[in-house]
Amino acid sequence: GNINLNADLNTSSGGISGSILLAASNNIIQAAGVGVTTNGADVTYWSDSANSGAGAILLANSGATGASIVTNGGNIIMGGGTDPTTGYAMATSSTPIMTVGGAAKPIAGVMLAASSLDAGGGSISIRGSNGTVNASTRGVEVASATIQTSGSGTITLVGDGGTSTSASNPWGFVNEGTIQSGSGNIYIYGTGNTLRPNARGMSLGGIVQ
């Protein structure tokens, strides 16, 4: 089933450094205005844990207010399948559609809508795929959102355009926000759907620094 995160999670009180793992056989949806916070421990979102090819990760927004994850040095991991560090969060035709800036966004394996991720020196890994969706799709989209870390923390973003034979605009990775690290490297990988026209590997329209 789905995980709908509608209230804050905070393991940083009292100096405790507890990690957070959300594992869903289908979607993980964090509501607008909801924050997840740790004190140096990892946060992992693991969708499609049943490896059925269905399970996206969505950080939702309400207007300019999005969701947030802050780890203060812990890692942030988003992915799916048998292992979220190597597998993809997977979009399907029933994946909810986010609206940002008054415009409906494409279906995505991972959609960060006006939201923020801050690892504070930890590393960030995000992996998403369009799967076989027959629609306008993105593997990973950063939509008016911020992904950041500091120090030597790295950022790795992997978007896959999927394998649909009739999707429109099946792009791998789209940035319409800000991606920022300290001295650590930023790795962005985008693979377009080779079975369709206008299938871009990536579109970097925002800020990467």
Buried (B, 14 or more C-beta within 10 A) or exposed (E): EEBBBEEEBBBBEEEEBBBBEBBBBBBBBBBBBBBBBBBBBBBBBBBBBBBEBBBBBBBBBEEEEBBBBBBBBBBBBBBBBEEBBEBBBBBBEEBEBBBBEEEEBBBBBBBBBBBBBBBBBBBBBBBBBBBBBBBBBBBBBBBBBBBBBBEEBBBBBBBBBBBBEEBBBBBBBBBBBBBBBEEBEBEBBBBBBEBBEEBBBBBBEBEBE
